[in-house]
């Protein structure tokens, strides 16, 4: 059993977006396999503002969140491009860039997780719907209400997936 003085590892999971960026913070306590949800929410960006202004707002809000929550690790959804929507991937790349910059400024290690891996880790199905993800997060975190909007559930799922991976790695090392 871990010593009582050992601190939990805090993971910040982020679901990048240019209108809504979801975040979830979990703590993984030493010797435990299941992380605990600390906080979750969404950074709302004004879609009427210029891209540059939204990126500055995302940076400022994310810096504040990192300062407040003090994570030791960041997990973010990997960028992927669907052939029918390449512009979406390009736009999401801007948000991811800001997220990676904020993590690098604090020397925080970043884990890049494929959405299919995150979905499979929570639901058993790599192509789960937004609703299935919300229900899985609600159940696994014992939440009274469905996490809304779906970006919040996705961010919590990203944090849970990475923290569980850390727990598994700790057991095997």
Backbone as a chain_set.jsonl record, in Angstrom:
{"seq": "XXXXXXXXXXXXXXXXXXXXXXXXXXXXXXXXXXXXXXXXXXXXXXXXXXXXXXXXXXXXXXXXXXXXXXXXXXXXXXXXXXXXXXXXXXXXXXXXXXXXXXXXXXXXXXXXXXXXXXXXXXXXXXXXXXXXXXXXXXXXXXXXXXXXXXXXXXXXXXXXXXXXXXXXXXXXX", "coords": {"N": [[0.846, -1.185, 0.0], [0.438, 2.268, -0.704], [2.299, 5.005, 0.659], [0.89, 7.314, 3.011], [1.588, 9.933, 2.618], [2.006, 10.264, -0.074], [1.077, 11.968, -2.994], [-1.833, 12.358, -5.087], [-1.897, 11.781, -8.666], [-2.682, 14.277, -10.857], [-4.74, 14.645, -13.612], [-5.465, 16.45, -16.498], [-7.896, 16.393, -18.801], [-8.662, 17.166, -22.156], [-10.97, 18.205, -24.561], [-10.664, 19.457, -27.563], [-11.902, 22.463, -29.098], [-13.281, 25.115, -31.144], [-15.493, 26.546, -30.544], [-16.549, 25.367, -28.263], [-14.584, 24.094, -25.741], [-14.082, 21.311, -24.056], [-13.308, 20.26, -20.699], [-11.88, 18.058, -18.291], [-11.01, 17.065, -15.054], [-9.181, 14.762, -13.258], [-8.185, 12.846, -10.414], [-5.706, 10.516, -9.68], [-5.143, 8.356, -7.252], [-2.363, 7.095, -5.361], [-1.721, 3.645, -5.652], [-4.312, 3.019, -6.334], [-6.691, 1.972, -8.794], [-8.748, 3.229, -10.029], [-9.509, 6.406, -11.181], [-10.561, 9.561, -9.698], [-13.117, 11.882, -10.26], [-12.599, 15.333, -10.288], [-13.219, 17.908, -11.213], [-15.11, 19.38, -13.863], [-15.915, 20.903, -16.986], [-16.628, 23.49, -19.379], [-14.974, 25.516, -21.727], [-16.158, 28.317, -23.122], [-16.175, 29.751, -26.254], [-16.607, 32.664, -28.194], [-18.256, 32.375, -31.148], [-18.63, 34.429, -32.935], [-16.515, 36.073, -32.818], [-13.283, 36.908, -34.188], [-11.043, 34.382, -35.414], [-8.425, 34.628, -34.345], [-8.899, 36.077, -32.0], [-10.481, 34.285, -30.579], [-8.628, 32.263, -30.15], [-6.792, 33.536, -28.477], [-8.461, 33.967, -26.262], [-8.98, 31.292, -25.584], [-6.389, 30.482, -24.874], [-5.921, 32.191, -22.646], [-8.004, 31.416, -20.867], [-7.408, 28.72, -20.552], [-4.844, 28.798, -19.434], [-5.518, 29.932, -16.969], [-7.153, 27.899, -15.928], [-5.277, 25.803, -15.723], [-3.544, 26.929, -13.864], [-5.244, 27.098, -11.654], [-6.104, 24.402, -11.218], [-3.781, 22.855, -11.274], [-2.619, 20.518, -12.739], [-0.633, 17.503, -13.204], [-0.301, 16.23, -15.515], [-1.387, 16.272, -18.943], [-3.974, 15.31, -21.101], [-5.034, 14.94, -24.37], [-7.314, 14.862, -27.087], [-6.361, 13.162, -30.017], [-5.647, 14.587, -33.184], [-7.583, 14.079, -36.002], [-8.449, 13.516, -39.409], [-11.256, 13.514, -41.362], [-12.024, 12.436, -44.555], [-14.152, 13.712, -45.789], [-14.435, 16.055, -44.409], [-12.107, 17.902, -44.269], [-11.508, 20.546, -43.543], [-12.496, 20.911, -40.968], [-10.67, 19.455, -39.417], [-8.397, 20.999, -39.813], [-9.149, 23.418, -38.605], [-9.57, 22.527, -35.96], [-6.99, 21.931, -35.376], [-5.856, 24.39, -34.805], [-6.923, 25.0, -32.251], [-5.915, 22.807, -30.81], [-3.21, 23.399, -31.004], [-2.955, 25.671, -29.367], [-3.63, 24.519, -26.922], [-1.542, 22.654, -26.602], [0.602, 24.425, -26.48], [0.033, 25.813, -24.071], [0.321, 23.696, -22.25], [3.019, 23.08, -22.66], [4.232, 25.433, -21.789], [4.07, 25.128, -19.066], [5.593, 22.943, -18.709], [4.296, 20.478, -18.794], [3.706, 17.055, -19.259], [2.245, 15.68, -22.194], [-0.306, 13.596, -23.33], [-1.431, 12.117, -26.247], [-4.401, 11.053, -27.322], [-6.182, 8.729, -29.308], [-9.527, 9.161, -30.452], [-11.051, 6.859, -30.8], [-9.821, 5.004, -29.103], [-10.298, 6.157, -26.596], [-13.11, 6.096, -26.515], [-13.54, 3.318, -26.685], [-12.344, 2.502, -24.299], [-14.109, 3.41, -22.386], [-16.697, 2.589, -23.14], [-16.478, 0.173, -24.404], [-16.735, 0.091, -27.062], [-15.326, 1.359, -29.918], [-16.479, 3.238, -31.568], [-18.478, 4.666, -30.325], [-21.439, 6.592, -29.723], [-22.06, 10.131, -29.113], [-24.01, 10.348, -27.112], [-23.861, 7.793, -25.917], [-21.334, 7.987, -24.813], [-21.725, 10.07, -22.977], [-23.538, 8.812, -21.222], [-21.946, 6.687, -20.302], [-19.874, 8.053, -18.963], [-21.389, 9.382, -17.015], [-22.332, 7.175, -15.544], [-19.906, 5.866, -14.73], [-18.671, 7.815, -13.222], [-20.456, 8.258, -11.268], [-22.411, 10.337, -11.478], [-25.086, 12.564, -10.832], [-26.468, 13.776, -12.862], [-26.583, 13.837, -16.462], [-23.533, 14.542, -18.094], [-23.211, 17.648, -19.538], [-22.385, 20.117, -21.97], [-21.947, 17.536, -24.556], [-19.187, 17.745, -25.022], [-17.993, 18.054, -22.56], [-18.342, 15.544, -21.361], [-16.756, 14.073, -23.141], [-14.22, 15.164, -22.605], [-13.863, 14.451, -19.904], [-13.826, 11.701, -20.257], [-11.465, 11.426, -21.743], [-9.569, 12.207, -19.824], [-10.036, 10.215, -17.868], [-9.362, 7.888, -19.322], [-6.605, 8.256, -19.805], [-5.619, 8.419, -17.153], [-6.296, 5.884, -16.203], [-4.673, 4.356, -17.812], [-2.198, 5.159, -16.807], [-2.405, 4.064, -14.238], [-2.471, 1.334, -14.803], [0.048, 1.059, -16.001], [1.628, 1.598, -13.769], [1.139, -0.632, -12.197], [2.307, -2.654, -13.671], [4.955, -2.049, -13.68]], "CA": [[0.0, 0.0, 0.0], [1.209, 3.507, -0.841], [2.415, 5.827, 1.862], [-0.168, 8.319, 3.118], [2.076, 11.245, 2.179], [2.032, 10.341, -1.53], [0.005, 12.779, -3.575], [-2.416, 11.801, -6.311], [-1.528, 12.369, -9.951], [-3.828, 15.0, -11.403], [-4.762, 14.635, -15.073], [-6.396, 17.346, -17.168], [-8.307, 15.911, -20.118], [-9.205, 18.271, -22.941], [-11.609, 17.948, -25.857], [-10.48, 20.765, -28.187], [-12.895, 23.023, -30.001], [-13.189, 26.565, -31.326], [-16.676, 27.126, -29.898], [-16.57, 24.769, -26.926], [-13.478, 23.214, -25.388], [-14.419, 20.631, -22.818], [-12.199, 19.834, -19.853], [-12.183, 17.199, -17.152], [-9.86, 16.903, -14.168], [-9.308, 13.597, -12.395], [-7.056, 12.499, -9.557], [-5.401, 9.096, -9.531], [-4.454, 8.199, -5.98], [-1.392, 6.001, -5.36], [-2.226, 2.322, -5.302], [-5.682, 2.824, -6.791], [-6.838, 1.781, -10.235], [-9.83, 4.057, -10.559], [-9.374, 7.834, -10.883], [-11.732, 10.254, -9.149], [-13.423, 13.145, -10.931], [-12.425, 16.5, -9.429], [-13.957, 19.03, -11.798], [-15.289, 19.326, -15.312], [-16.664, 22.033, -17.511], [-16.393, 23.851, -20.766], [-14.543, 26.877, -22.045], [-17.012, 28.77, -24.227], [-15.572, 30.779, -27.092], [-17.616, 33.362, -28.986], [-18.049, 32.077, -32.566], [-18.717, 35.66, -33.725], [-15.212, 36.748, -32.76], [-12.283, 36.427, -35.139], [-10.29, 33.197, -34.985], [-7.305, 35.043, -33.519], [-9.417, 36.472, -30.69], [-10.906, 33.067, -29.885], [-7.429, 31.545, -29.715], [-6.271, 34.266, -27.316], [-9.352, 33.666, -25.144], [-8.724, 29.903, -25.192], [-5.11, 30.479, -24.161], [-6.077, 32.831, -21.335], [-8.857, 30.588, -20.013], [-6.704, 27.478, -20.256], [-3.787, 29.136, -18.469], [-6.18, 30.112, -15.67], [-7.57, 26.57, -15.482], [-4.071, 25.068, -15.319], [-3.069, 27.559, -12.624], [-6.184, 26.751, -10.589], [-6.193, 22.953, -10.979], [-2.424, 22.345, -11.122], [-2.432, 19.126, -13.165], [0.726, 17.043, -13.482], [-0.321, 15.681, -16.872], [-2.481, 16.698, -19.81], [-4.343, 14.364, -22.153], [-5.833, 15.633, -25.372], [-7.703, 14.011, -28.2], [-5.536, 13.253, -31.218], [-6.272, 15.191, -34.345], [-7.798, 13.182, -37.127], [-9.142, 14.187, -40.508], [-12.172, 12.721, -42.167], [-11.858, 12.911, -45.927], [-15.276, 14.567, -46.182], [-14.412, 17.298, -43.642], [-10.718, 18.261, -43.926], [-11.46, 21.878, -42.944], [-12.723, 20.741, -39.529], [-9.4, 19.045, -38.809], [-7.494, 22.151, -39.846], [-9.601, 24.358, -37.575], [-9.3, 21.941, -34.649], [-5.548, 22.013, -35.178], [-5.565, 25.671, -34.15], [-7.241, 24.854, -30.822], [-4.934, 21.88, -30.238], [-1.935, 24.103, -30.889], [-3.014, 26.512, -28.169], [-3.613, 23.606, -25.771], [-0.18, 22.124, -26.477], [1.433, 25.546, -26.045], [-0.218, 26.047, -22.641], [0.937, 22.59, -21.508], [4.479, 23.217, -22.77], [4.644, 26.561, -20.948], [4.15, 24.614, -17.692], [6.383, 21.702, -18.778], [3.41, 19.357, -18.5], [3.689, 16.022, -20.296], [0.966, 15.588, -22.908], [-0.641, 12.321, -23.964], [-2.328, 12.321, -27.382], [-5.199, 9.829, -27.366], [-7.169, 8.613, -30.392], [-10.902, 9.141, -29.938], [-11.549, 5.48, -30.772], [-9.294, 4.368, -27.896], [-11.026, 6.726, -25.462], [-14.473, 5.549, -26.554], [-13.494, 1.89, -26.361], [-11.993, 2.315, -22.883], [-15.269, 3.71, -21.537], [-17.937, 1.922, -23.542], [-16.215, -1.112, -25.029], [-16.959, 0.244, -28.5], [-14.518, 2.476, -30.391], [-17.252, 4.209, -32.356], [-19.649, 5.004, -29.514], [-22.058, 7.894, -30.002], [-21.926, 11.154, -28.057], [-24.939, 9.979, -26.038], [-23.296, 6.637, -25.216], [-20.212, 8.486, -24.013], [-22.289, 10.806, -21.837], [-24.103, 7.835, -20.283], [-20.84, 5.941, -19.691], [-19.215, 8.947, -18.005], [-22.319, 9.574, -15.902], [-22.347, 5.957, -14.749], [-18.608, 5.564, -14.136], [-18.314, 8.861, -12.252], [-21.583, 8.369, -10.333], [-22.971, 11.684, -11.574], [-26.548, 12.616, -10.729], [-27.009, 14.218, -14.145], [-25.772, 13.616, -17.654], [-22.616, 15.66, -18.324], [-23.594, 18.467, -20.688], [-22.643, 19.506, -23.262], [-21.166, 16.315, -24.778], [-17.746, 18.052, -24.979], [-17.56, 17.836, -21.173], [-18.23, 14.093, -21.202], [-15.59, 13.634, -23.906], [-13.014, 15.578, -21.886], [-13.753, 13.58, -18.726], [-13.437, 10.388, -20.772], [-10.048, 11.518, -22.108], [-8.817, 12.201, -18.565], [-10.171, 8.881, -17.268], [-8.604, 6.934, -20.131], [-5.171, 8.438, -19.553], [-5.331, 8.068, -15.757], [-6.365, 4.418, -16.087], [-3.456, 3.859, -18.462], [-1.133, 5.389, -15.829], [-2.578, 3.094, -13.156], [-2.063, 0.048, -15.338], [1.503, 1.092, -16.148], [2.223, 1.537, -12.431], [1.033, -2.01, -11.719], [3.184, -3.55, -14.421], [6.376, -1.668, -13.576]], "C": [[0.889, 1.245, 0.0], [1.228, 4.28, 0.468], [1.364, 6.934, 1.84], [0.28, 9.675, 2.588], [2.126, 11.38, 0.658], [0.812, 11.082, -2.05], [-0.574, 12.09, -4.803], [-1.814, 12.475, -7.546], [-2.789, 13.003, -10.517], [-3.687, 15.081, -12.92], [-5.847, 15.589, -15.564], [-6.662, 16.786, -18.549], [-8.993, 17.038, -20.873], [-9.756, 17.768, -24.267], [-11.604, 19.277, -26.603], [-11.628, 21.175, -29.105], [-12.726, 24.527, -30.096], [-14.441, 27.294, -30.874], [-16.73, 26.671, -28.447], [-15.348, 23.874, -26.775], [-13.823, 22.608, -24.042], [-13.171, 20.285, -22.029], [-12.716, 18.974, -18.713], [-10.909, 16.992, -16.358], [-10.133, 15.706, -13.268], [-8.041, 13.44, -11.573], [-6.928, 10.986, -9.515], [-4.556, 8.957, -8.279], [-3.519, 6.996, -6.028], [-2.031, 4.69, -4.91], [-3.646, 2.045, -5.746], [-5.715, 2.691, -8.308], [-7.842, 2.749, -10.849], [-9.644, 5.515, -10.165], [-10.683, 8.421, -10.371], [-11.906, 11.598, -9.856], [-13.335, 14.284, -9.918], [-13.293, 17.649, -9.924], [-14.081, 18.805, -13.297], [-16.103, 20.533, -15.745], [-16.308, 22.294, -18.956], [-15.919, 25.296, -20.843], [-15.342, 27.286, -23.278], [-16.349, 29.926, -24.951], [-16.645, 31.367, -27.99], [-17.373, 33.123, -30.477], [-18.136, 33.31, -33.472], [-17.398, 36.426, -33.745], [-14.272, 36.139, -33.801], [-11.526, 35.247, -34.545], [-9.172, 33.583, -34.019], [-7.757, 35.402, -32.104], [-9.878, 35.249, -29.891], [-9.702, 32.287, -29.369], [-6.783, 32.214, -28.51], [-7.137, 33.965, -26.088], [-9.125, 32.234, -24.645], [-7.43, 29.813, -24.399], [-5.26, 31.052, -22.752], [-6.882, 31.967, -20.374], [-8.159, 29.289, -19.623], [-5.554, 27.707, -19.277], [-4.377, 29.271, -17.063], [-6.599, 28.762, -15.09], [-6.367, 25.767, -14.981], [-3.523, 25.627, -14.002], [-3.946, 27.138, -11.437], [-6.129, 25.268, -10.232], [-4.847, 22.272, -10.783], [-2.267, 20.867, -11.505], [-0.953, 18.791, -13.33], [0.846, 16.519, -14.912], [-1.533, 16.22, -17.617], [-2.717, 15.595, -20.831], [-5.297, 15.09, -23.095], [-6.147, 14.673, -26.513], [-6.797, 14.254, -29.396], [-6.342, 13.886, -32.339], [-6.42, 14.139, -35.427], [-8.589, 13.945, -38.179], [-10.017, 13.185, -41.238], [-12.128, 13.3, -43.57], [-12.976, 13.849, -46.371], [-15.237, 15.933, -45.493], [-12.98, 17.716, -43.281], [-10.609, 19.62, -43.247], [-11.638, 21.811, -41.423], [-11.422, 20.368, -38.827], [-8.423, 20.213, -38.762], [-7.871, 23.138, -38.747], [-9.327, 23.821, -36.17], [-7.809, 21.981, -34.336], [-5.136, 23.313, -34.51], [-5.797, 25.567, -32.642], [-6.237, 23.916, -30.15], [-3.591, 22.559, -30.04], [-1.873, 24.969, -29.649], [-2.929, 25.642, -26.911], [-2.198, 23.065, -25.536], [0.785, 23.203, -26.005], [1.279, 25.783, -24.545], [0.407, 24.942, -21.787], [2.455, 22.729, -21.512], [4.995, 24.358, -21.9], [4.821, 26.129, -19.495], [4.962, 23.328, -17.595], [5.561, 20.478, -18.397], [3.492, 18.322, -19.613], [2.29, 15.907, -20.891], [0.836, 14.207, -23.534], [-1.682, 12.616, -25.038], [-3.1, 11.023, -27.594], [-6.159, 9.822, -28.557], [-8.578, 8.511, -29.808], [-11.447, 7.72, -29.869], [-11.049, 4.728, -29.535], [-10.04, 4.853, -26.656], [-12.425, 6.128, -25.39], [-14.49, 4.078, -26.158], [-13.207, 1.668, -24.882], [-13.187, 2.561, -21.959], [-16.506, 2.892, -21.863], [-17.738, 0.519, -24.077], [-16.376, -1.077, -26.539], [-16.247, 1.502, -28.983], [-15.237, 3.517, -31.213], [-18.549, 4.571, -31.641], [-20.161, 6.397, -29.871], [-21.787, 8.866, -28.854], [-22.785, 10.768, -26.855], [-24.408, 8.787, -25.226], [-22.134, 7.059, -24.327], [-20.717, 9.232, -22.78], [-22.825, 9.839, -20.782], [-23.001, 7.048, -19.571], [-20.128, 6.793, -18.639], [-20.106, 9.164, -16.789], [-22.288, 8.362, -14.974], [-21.02, 5.743, -14.016], [-18.163, 6.596, -13.107], [-19.407, 9.086, -11.212], [-22.167, 9.775, -10.299], [-24.489, 11.629, -11.528], [-27.183, 12.982, -12.074], [-26.04, 13.892, -15.263], [-24.823, 14.793, -17.849], [-22.966, 16.375, -19.638], [-22.682, 19.663, -20.774], [-21.763, 18.269, -23.452], [-19.649, 16.532, -24.739], [-17.184, 17.823, -23.575], [-17.37, 16.343, -20.928], [-17.004, 13.567, -21.936], [-14.295, 13.975, -23.18], [-12.796, 14.725, -20.632], [-13.265, 12.201, -19.171], [-11.953, 10.358, -21.141], [-9.187, 11.465, -20.848], [-8.858, 10.827, -17.903], [-9.314, 7.857, -18.006], [-7.111, 7.049, -19.836], [-4.81, 8.039, -18.121], [-5.366, 6.554, -15.561], [-5.141, 3.774, -16.731], [-2.27, 4.016, -17.504], [-1.198, 4.359, -14.701], [-2.119, 1.721, -13.59], [-0.556, -0.026, -15.485], [2.196, 0.965, -14.799], [2.194, 0.11, -11.881], [2.03, -2.936, -12.396], [4.652, -3.193, -14.305], [6.953, -1.993, -12.207]], "O": [[1.95, 1.267, 0.623], [0.296, 4.212, 1.269], [0.996, 7.43, 0.775], [-0.547, 10.479, 2.157], [2.272, 12.489, 0.145], [-0.317, 10.859, -1.613], [0.117, 11.327, -5.478], [-1.294, 13.588, -7.475], [-3.828, 12.354, -10.641], [-2.663, 15.521, -13.444], [-6.99, 15.543, -15.11], [-5.755, 16.71, -19.378], [-9.803, 17.774, -20.309], [-9.106, 17.014, -24.99], [-12.435, 20.141, -26.325], [-12.234, 20.349, -29.787], [-12.102, 25.144, -29.232], [-14.459, 28.524, -30.822], [-16.93, 27.469, -27.531], [-15.115, 22.993, -27.602], [-13.854, 23.296, -23.022], [-12.108, 20.045, -22.602], [-13.839, 19.145, -18.238], [-9.844, 16.768, -16.934], [-11.167, 15.632, -12.604], [-6.959, 13.854, -11.99], [-7.913, 10.269, -9.337], [-3.402, 9.382, -8.242], [-3.836, 5.989, -6.661], [-2.774, 4.639, -3.93], [-4.141, 0.935, -5.552], [-4.864, 3.236, -9.01], [-7.786, 3.047, -12.042], [-9.62, 5.845, -8.979], [-11.761, 7.863, -10.578], [-10.947, 12.352, -10.022], [-13.915, 14.214, -8.835], [-14.009, 18.282, -9.149], [-13.258, 18.125, -13.911], [-16.872, 21.102, -14.971], [-15.764, 21.439, -19.655], [-16.399, 26.171, -20.123], [-15.219, 26.678, -24.342], [-16.005, 30.944, -24.35], [-17.502, 30.639, -28.492], [-16.384, 33.615, -31.021], [-17.76, 33.246, -34.642], [-17.189, 37.309, -34.577], [-14.453, 35.0, -34.231], [-11.388, 35.131, -33.328], [-8.993, 32.934, -32.989], [-7.083, 35.073, -31.128], [-9.687, 35.186, -28.677], [-9.747, 31.717, -28.279], [-6.28, 31.531, -27.618], [-6.61, 33.734, -24.999], [-9.083, 31.989, -23.44], [-7.376, 29.142, -23.368], [-4.782, 30.463, -21.782], [-6.505, 31.798, -19.215], [-8.303, 28.815, -18.496], [-5.325, 26.889, -18.387], [-3.802, 28.783, -16.09], [-6.421, 28.514, -13.898], [-6.439, 25.127, -13.932], [-3.09, 24.87, -13.133], [-3.439, 26.859, -10.35], [-6.111, 24.921, -9.051], [-4.787, 21.202, -10.177], [-1.831, 20.058, -10.686], [-0.126, 19.672, -13.565], [1.946, 16.383, -15.449], [-2.553, 16.573, -17.024], [-1.768, 15.017, -21.362], [-6.236, 15.76, -22.666], [-5.352, 13.796, -26.853], [-6.501, 15.397, -29.746], [-7.56, 13.732, -32.419], [-5.482, 13.4, -35.724], [-9.304, 14.898, -37.87], [-9.549, 12.133, -41.673], [-12.189, 14.516, -43.749], [-12.763, 14.694, -47.241], [-15.915, 16.865, -45.925], [-12.671, 17.869, -42.099], [-9.698, 19.827, -42.446], [-11.004, 22.565, -40.685], [-11.11, 20.905, -37.764], [-7.705, 20.389, -37.778], [-6.999, 23.638, -38.037], [-8.9, 24.569, -35.29], [-7.412, 22.056, -33.173], [-4.178, 23.342, -33.737], [-4.959, 25.999, -31.851], [-5.763, 24.197, -29.049], [-2.911, 22.331, -29.039], [-0.856, 24.999, -28.956], [-2.238, 25.99, -25.953], [-1.721, 23.028, -24.402], [1.688, 22.926, -25.216], [2.27, 25.937, -23.831], [0.961, 25.218, -20.723], [3.104, 22.52, -20.487], [6.083, 24.259, -21.333], [5.635, 26.704, -18.773], [5.017, 22.697, -16.539], [6.065, 19.555, -17.757], [3.362, 18.667, -20.787], [1.287, 16.021, -20.187], [1.758, 13.718, -24.187], [-2.687, 13.277, -24.779], [-2.524, 10.013, -27.998], [-6.869, 10.801, -28.787], [-8.789, 7.851, -28.79], [-12.228, 7.404, -28.97], [-11.775, 3.904, -28.978], [-10.373, 4.062, -25.773], [-12.87, 5.704, -24.324], [-15.348, 3.645, -25.389], [-13.761, 0.753, -24.273], [-13.264, 1.985, -20.873], [-17.277, 2.54, -20.97], [-18.695, -0.247, -24.198], [-16.18, -2.085, -27.217], [-16.538, 2.598, -28.504], [-14.673, 4.565, -31.525], [-19.587, 4.758, -32.275], [-19.389, 7.268, -30.272], [-21.346, 8.472, -27.774], [-22.335, 10.855, -25.713], [-24.496, 8.778, -23.998], [-21.971, 6.545, -23.22], [-20.201, 9.049, -21.678], [-22.592, 10.026, -19.587], [-23.106, 6.774, -18.375], [-19.817, 6.309, -17.55], [-19.627, 9.132, -15.656], [-22.225, 8.512, -13.754], [-21.012, 5.469, -12.816], [-17.367, 6.287, -12.22], [-19.307, 9.987, -10.379], [-22.391, 10.338, -9.228], [-25.102, 10.743, -12.122], [-28.293, 12.551, -12.383], [-24.845, 13.697, -15.043], [-25.26, 15.942, -17.779], [-23.006, 15.76, -20.704], [-22.245, 20.179, -19.745], [-20.921, 17.978, -22.602], [-18.904, 15.596, -24.451], [-16.024, 17.44, -23.426], [-16.363, 15.924, -20.359], [-16.289, 12.711, -21.416], [-13.372, 13.161, -23.143], [-11.669, 14.326, -20.338], [-12.395, 11.608, -18.533], [-11.267, 9.37, -20.879], [-8.183, 10.753, -20.813], [-7.835, 10.331, -17.43], [-8.621, 7.054, -17.381], [-6.435, 6.039, -19.641], [-3.791, 7.383, -17.906], [-4.544, 6.006, -14.826], [-4.637, 2.762, -16.244], [-1.433, 3.119, -17.398], [-0.17, 3.844, -14.262], [-1.452, 1.017, -12.832], [0.059, -1.036, -15.144], [3.229, 0.305, -14.689], [3.117, -0.306, -11.181], [2.536, -3.878, -11.786], [5.511, -3.94, -14.774], [8.131, -1.737, -11.957]]}, "num_chains": 1, "name": "protein.A"}
